[in-house]
């Protein structure tokens, strides 16, 4: 097995273990496109884990800085000393968007919550929005689709963020200063508006739409929060296995 093939396999396996929903969505995309996505998603997982590498924020920031330096090196043609390195170099252009993801994740190293909704949306655009746009660019999306893809990505990121609230609170990392039902309802409503904006965008077609598949649960989850915001802190914001399978199949056939 070549170094590249082994690296791609390592990327896919990392996503399978660490982000099973994104893995399932990637497996639902056409086979020739998957190898463009695995490295991006595997690197995103490494970045997301870095803030939790230590209880010391400065140590976690050092881990993030390692990835920022490595991703900058990829943009210059240098292969990171990591098992996913060879695969990352093959998608060098969109990798640069992950630098923004890593920079934004510095906030995750510290216990202070997001101060308000504007701060949260800025964070979601830099993290989830950048990942979705990196994937779209890797698949060949036109630059005109960036705003719509980022809008969708941030909203999908919000859905995942809200699912993580109970665990973050349990780890003394309250994600938002205001977790009132009113605040959560307002966030969900804005998320749904962002999804609608993306869906109606004429620029969102072909490769760009394919890149949105990992967000197939977002609309259903945000609708649940909109109608019953208390579900967020209660820890019930999950779909059944059957609902996830059916939802993914529908999204793969009809689009998100």
Number of C-alpha atoms within 10 A of each C-alpha: 6 7 13 17 13 15 21 25 18 18 25 23 16 21 25 18 10 16 14 13 19 18 21 17 21 24 14 18 16 10 9 7 15 17 19 20 24 29 30 26 25 24 23 21 16 17 25 18 17 23 25 17 16 14 11 12 18 14 16 22 24 15 21 27 18 16 22 20 12 19 26 18 16 22 17 12 14 16 20 20 9 10 17 25 22 21 27 31 21 17 23 22 16 22 26 18 22 26 24 18 24 27 18 17 23 21 16 20 21 17 14 14 17 18 12 12 17 10 12 19 21 13 22 24 24 23 27 25 28 25 28 30 29 27 27 27 24 22 21 13 23 15 13 12 21 22 17 24 34 27 26 30 31 28 32 28 24 25 26 19 16 23 19 16 21 19 14 16 13 9 10 12 17 18 22 20 13 15 16 13 17 12 16 24 21 16 23 25 18 18 27 23 15 20 25 16 15 25 19 10 14 10 19 21 15 13 18 25 21 24 28 25 21 23 24 22 21 23 18 15 21 28 17 19 22 22 12 13 24 19 18 22 19 10 14 12 21 16 13 8 9 9 12 16 15 12 17 23 15 13 20 20 10 8 15 23
